[in-house]
Amino acid sequence: MPRDRREALQTTEGGDANLSAEARELQTLLRRLEGQKIAHSSRFRLLLQELEKVRWTDAKVSPRLLVFTESRVTQEHLAKALAKQFQLT
């Protein structure tokens, strides 16, 4: 997670008592999400199935594909996961 988001949710003097219920809930969600990997997601597995259907490999003769994501963060994680999956690193 980007540092600025973590910092925004850190407690101030007085600890959690100064946080709103919403902020505490966000902290809980962030802790749960930190261990998640895109490679374990159902959407990633679906993408791999679709790549297989079009016979995509890392070969130069493979069809070129363009994958859209909502955020740059997702795009970066997806690129790393695909590189690892297809041993491109």
C-alpha positions in Angstrom: 0.0 0.0 0.0 1.3 3.5 -0.8 2.9 5.1 2.2 0.7 8.1 2.3 -2.5 6.0 2.7 -0.9 4.1 5.6 0.2 7.3 7.2 -3.3 8.8 6.9 -4.7 5.9 8.9 -2.0 5.9 11.6 -3.2 6.8 15.1 -2.4 10.2 16.6 -1.6 10.9 20.2 -4.1 9.1 22.3 -4.1 6.0 20.1 -7.2 4.4 18.6 -9.5 6.3 20.9 -9.1 9.3 18.7 -10.1 7.4 15.5 -13.6 7.3 14.2 -15.3 4.0 13.8 -14.8 4.3 10.1 -11.1 4.8 10.4 -10.8 1.8 12.7 -12.7 -0.3 10.2 -10.4 0.9 7.4 -7.4 -0.1 9.4 -8.9 -3.6 9.9 -9.5 -3.9 6.2 -6.0 -2.7 5.3 -4.5 -5.3 7.6 -6.5 -8.0 5.9 -5.7 -6.9 2.4 -1.9 -6.5 2.9 -1.3 -10.2 2.5 -3.4 -10.5 -0.6 -1.7 -11.3 -3.9 -3.2 -10.6 -7.3 -1.9 -14.0 -8.5 -4.4 -15.7 -6.1 -7.4 -13.8 -7.3 -10.2 -15.3 -9.4 -9.9 -12.5 -11.9 -6.2 -13.3 -12.5 -7.0 -17.0 -13.0 -9.7 -16.0 -15.5 -7.2 -13.8 -17.3 -4.8 -16.8 -17.6 -7.6 -18.9 -19.0 -8.4 -16.3 -21.6 -4.7 -16.0 -22.5 -4.7 -19.8 -23.0 -7.7 -19.6 -25.2 -6.0 -17.2 -27.6 -2.8 -19.3 -27.3 -0.7 -16.5 -25.9 2.8 -17.3 -24.9 5.9 -15.2 -24.5 6.9 -15.9 -28.0 7.2 -13.1 -30.5 4.6 -14.8 -32.7 2.0 -14.7 -30.0 -0.9 -12.3 -30.5 -0.5 -8.9 -28.9 -2.9 -8.1 -26.2 -3.9 -4.9 -24.4 -5.2 -5.2 -20.9 -7.0 -2.3 -19.2 -7.0 -1.7 -15.5 -8.6 0.9 -13.3 -5.4 2.0 -11.6 -1.7 2.1 -12.1 -1.2 0.1 -8.9 -3.3 -2.8 -10.3 -1.4 -2.6 -13.6 1.9 -2.8 -11.9 0.9 -5.8 -9.7 -0.6 -7.5 -12.8 2.5 -7.0 -14.8 4.6 -8.5 -12.1 2.3 -11.5 -11.6 2.1 -12.2 -15.3 5.9 -12.0 -15.6 6.3 -14.4 -12.8 3.6 -16.8 -14.2 5.2 -16.9 -17.6 8.8 -16.7 -16.2 9.6 -13.5 -18.1 11.8 -12.0 -15.4 
